[in-house]
Amino acid sequence: METKAWTYEEFPEYTEHVDGATMVDTTGDEIEVKYLNDVPYETEGGVELHLQLLVPVTRNGLDGPLPCIAFVKGSAWRKQKMYVLIPELARIAQMGYVVAEVEYRPASDAPFPAQIVDTQNAIRYLRANADKLGIDPEKIIVMGNSSGGHCAVFASFLEAGGSAIPDVPCGVRGVIDLYGAVSLLADDSFPITSDHHTPTSPEGILMGGADMRDDMKLREKGTAACYITPELEIPPVLVVHGTKDRKCNTRQSVDLYRKLLACGKDAELYLVRGADHGGAEFYTDYMLGVYDGFIRRCLK
């Protein structure tokens, strides 16, 4: 047989009958995920920030450009561990979405709203480079878990400033908030396993090392629901929270959902029975179907 750089279409298929062998049919539409790691999208204060890109591909090729999910990995606003959710995010990408996991500056280096600014600049980067990345700039969803949920919700409406790409918008079509740390309001009196208001707490560091125990105004500044009014423009929001979350009390998500509804906004709430702060319960086939259905509704 001739040795040359065969294309897939040119390469001859093996067709010999083999007794006892089972032939497995394929369609060419089976989706695999290509992983592009540490793609720089911005430099802030001399620190390069990156995206982890998960791109769905098939043998036949997907009809593009593709919708994109900007996913903000939670970290209690500390330095993120950017690789631990790649398997779960790959399952989302297999539904036909480009997933861009967003790195933000830790709050110890840059307090609120720096993480919102970084999330919005990541979205601007995705829009500005849509052709190169094969995504539709008008079909972007922002999604996040824990502190990343806080970023995702805020990034969908807050005029945070600090645009790294002038004249490129950072609008999104929908928000998915997974057990987000979206409220700084409640006193540390409900069942919880960590402190949320002292200067050394994650929320205290987020707000510049502040002692928020007697500072309700500062708590409100970092609470998404305090910004929501009937006049505020915000895309549809899907809120998901476990009923046994030991780090971010479920009431945060319930309060956000109720405030959105009270202000006439499009919101859905899913309470995952028995789930703690994250875990496999949020990436079951059922929950992936919930996310997929919500995204497709937002993109219609």
N, C-alpha and C positions, 0 to 999 in steps of 0.2 A: 504494500500500500504506500502511496506517495506521502512523504512527509512535507507538510506545509502548514501555514497558519490558517487552518480551516475556520470558517465562520460556523456558528451553530447550525444555520440553515443548510450549509453545504455538507456538513459532516454526515457520513452514512450511518444509518441506525443498524444496530445488531438485530437481526430478524430470524436467526436460526432457532428452530424448535428444540427445546431441551426437555426431555422426559422428566416429569416430577416437579418442574419449576412452575411457580405461580407468576403470571404477568400482572403487574400493577399498573392500572391506567392512571394517567395524569391529564390535567387540563392546560397546564402552563400558567394558570391564574393563582397557583399556590403562592402565598406571600411569605417571603423571608424579610429579615430586617438587617439593613446595613448600618453599622455603628461607626460614626465619625467622632472621635474623642477630642476634647479640649480645643474646640474651635473658638478663637478669640473674637469677642464682639465689642469690647470697650476697654479703655484704660482710664482708671480713676485714681488720682493721687499716686501715680507711678505703679499702680497695681493692675495687672491684666486680668480681666474677667472673661470667663469662657462659657460656651454652650457645649452640652453633650447632645449630639444629633443622632436620632434614630429614624432611619429612612426606609419605608417599605418598598420592596421591589418584587417583581415577578418576572418569569421567563418571557411572558407575552408583553410585559410593560403595562403599567397602570395608566389610566386616563388622567392626565395632569392638566394644569397644576393641582397639587393636593392641598387639602386643608392642613392647618398646622396647630399644634397644641404647645403653647409655651408653659412648661411645667416648672414651678418653683419649689425646690426641695427644702423642706423644713429643717431647722437646726437650732431652735430656740434663739434665732438671730445670731448664733455663733458661726464659726467657719463651718461650711457645709461639707458633708461627706458625699461627694458628687456621684460616686459609682455604686452605692449600695442598692439603689432602686432601679438600676438598669434592666434587670430581668422583668420586673413588673411593668416598666415603661415600654419595653419591647412588646409586651402583650397588647398594650394600647396601640402601638405603631402597627401591629399586625391587623388592626381593624381598618387600615388605610389612611392613617394620619402620620404626617411628619411630626415627631415629638422633639422639642428643643428644651432640654433641661437647663435652667437658668442659674448661674452663679451670681450671688450678690456679695457685697462687702459686709463683713461681720459688724455688728453694732458696736463692739468695743473699739473699732477703728472709725466708724462713721454711723452716728445715731440716726434715728428716725428723722426724716423720711428717706434716707439714703437707699434703703433696700427697695423702696417703691420706685425711686428714680432709676435704679439699676434694672428692675423688671421692665419698666416702660422703655428704657433704652434698648434692652434685648428685643422687645417687640418692634421697635423702630429698625433695628438691625435686620430682623427677619423680613420686614416689609421692604426695606431698601435693597435687600439681596434676594428677593423672592424669585427672580428668574434663575439665578445661579443655583438656588436651593430647590427649585422645582415646586414652590408652594404658591398658593393663591393669597396675595396680601390682604384681600378682603374677607378671608375665611380663617381668622385666627381666634382661637379660644385660649384664655388664660386659666391655668389650673395650678393648685398648690396644696400641700399638706402641712398642717401644724403652723409654724411661723410662715411657711410658704403660702398657706391659705390666707393669712393676714395680708401678705403682699399681693396675692392674686386679687382679692376683693378690692383693696385700696387702689391697685394699679388700673382697675377698670373705670375709675371715676375721678381720682384725685388729680388736681393740677399741681403736680409735684415739682415742676421746673427741672432744670438741669438737662435739657435735651442735648444728647451727643450728636444727633443728626438733624440739623435744622430743616424745617419744612416737611419732615416725615412724621405723620401722625402715629399715635400709639393706641388707637382704638381697637377694641376686640368685640366679637359677636356674642360672647357668653363667658361665664365664670363658673368654674367648678372648685368648690371649697371643701377640702377633706379635713375634717376635724381641726379646723383653723383656730388659732389663738387670736380671735378677732375682737376680743373685748378685754380692756384693762379695768373695767368699772367695779366689778364685784369685790368686796372685801374677802380676805382669805379665811372665810368662815364656813364655806360649804366644803364638802368632802373633796380633798385634793392631797397630793403627795409632795408638792413643791411650793415654795414661796414665790409670790408674784409682784410684790409691791416695794420691797426694800431696795436700796441702791445697788446691791449685788445680785438681785434676781434678774432673770433674763429680760423681763419687762422693764425693770429699773435701768439696766444697761442700755436697752433699746432707746429709752427716753433720756439718755445722756448721763447715766449714773444718778438719777434722781430718786429721792425718797417719796414715793407716791402714796404712802399710808394716809397722809392728811392733805393730799393735793388732788382734788377731784377734777380740776380743770386740766391737769396734765393727763390724767387717766382718759378723759374725754378726747383729748387730742389724738391718742393712739387707738381709739375705739371706732371701728367702721360704722356701727349703727348711729353714732352721734352725727354723722355727716349726711345721713339719708333723710331726704325730705321728699314731698310729692313733686317738687320741681326738679330734683336731681335727675340727670340722665345717667342711667346705669343699665347695662344689658341684662338679659336673664341670668339668674344665679341659681345654681344647684348646690345645696348644702348637704353634706353627709357627715354624720358623727356617730361614734359608738356610744352605747348606753352605760358603759363602765370605764370611761376614759379617766384615768387617774392623774393625768397631767393637765389637760384642758377640759374643764367641766363642760358637760353637754349643754348646760344652760346657755353658754355663749352662742352656740349655733341656733338654739331655739329662739333666743332673743333677737338675733339677726334676722332670722326667717320671719318672725312676727313683725318686726319693724318694716321689713321690705313689703310684706303684704299690706300693712296698715297704710303705707305710702303709695299703694297702688302699683307696686312693681311685680314683675314676673319672677316668681321664686318657687322652688321645690325643696322639700326637706325629706331626707331619708335617714332614719335612725337605725343603726345596725345593732341588733340585739346582742348584748354580751361582749361587744368588741371594745378593746382597750384603745390606747393611743397609737393607732396604726395596726398593721398586721395583715395577714393573708385575707381576712374577712373583706377587705376593701378592694380585692382584686380577684374575687370569684367570677365565674362566668356570668352570674346574675348581675353583679355590680358593674362589670365591664359593659354588659348590655344596657344598663341604666345610663352610664356615661355616653355610650354610643348613641342611644336614642335622644338624649338631651342635646348632644352636639349637633346631630342631624336636624333636629328641630330648630336650633339656633341658626343654622346655616341655610335654611330654606329661603 
